[in-house]
Amino acid sequence: MLAVIINPKSGKKHFKHQREYLLRQLEEHSIAFTAKETEYKGHATELARDFVESGCNRILVWGGDGTISETVNGIMTAEIPEEKRKNIQLGLIPRGTGNDFGRFWGLTRNYKRSLDIFFTGKPEPMDVGRLTYFENGVEKHRYFINSIGYGVDPLTCVYADKLKPFIGSHHFNYLFGLIVALFKQRPIPVSVKVDGTECFKAGLFTMNVGNGPYSGGGIRQNPEANPCDGIFNAMFVEKPTIGQLFKALPNLFNGHLTDIPVIHTIKGSEIEIITEEKVIVETDGILMDYVGNGRLSCIHNAINFII
């Protein structure tokens, strides 16, 4: 049985027409399915968890990075055997603002093409990131499929969200939000460990840990990141000068952002951030209530992506 999770607030334009096309195509392909729409933040997590605990092993997501991230959290927190979890197949029809995860796989807002890929594609083993942190002394986990960001990254999400009423749901939100965040963020003293060894201590201006190469609507913060290789690629930025900021802006989308001297690149399967100050965090563009220290682990071949 195929489960379809639909976010009606993701890419609202032409929603009714495209939804009817999706369901009609599934019926014409004689695919047994059940479809449910999300109604609130975190609902996709609940739906995905219920689906897989009920025996479903294929999920198709119609939504953006946030919807597929919530779905992955539902899969990873479901009470099922680990071998069963590794056999779950996940598909995507991108409908969000940034669509950064789908961008790596060549999936765009061309919903007909994305659906054709789902029908004809094969399952590809894929990594999932896990953030481990403590809240009031209790260990907690948050999973991410594309990237996790500290500093400027989550602040960009804050401003991008504020710009939506004026610009709409578009990747330009992230670009304008980024420009504002770059001039608002201040460095935060942190220590970074990679695979158990302290890498450096510095003032964190921004940091993005990538399972995939894109974030913020197509920005290539970690151009070598691959969600199938078992490691993270990360970029850590100390406080840049105004000149360095303007030099970096043209390189946001061309893969040469890491050429700037204040940007350090990191590779590893486990990255730990230690700080005595509060620092906001975003996972796949979703702002977290959690602030502070965290350990990031790459879970190799956690689930399968249909491509």
Beta strands, then each sheet from edge to edge (+ up, - down):
strand 1: 2-6
strand 2: 33-37
strand 3: 58-63
strand 4: 89-94
strand 5: 123-135
strand 6: 138-144
strand 7: 147-151
strand 8: 188-194
strand 9: 197-204
strand 10: 206-210
strand 11: 232-237
strand 12: 263-268
strand 13: 270-274
strand 14: 280-283
strand 15: 286-291
strand 16: 294-306
sheet 1: 2+ 1+ 3+ 4+ 16+ 5- 6+
sheet 2: 2+ 1+ 3+ 4+ 16+ 13- 8+ 9-
sheet 3: 12+ 11- 10+ 7- 14+ 15-
end
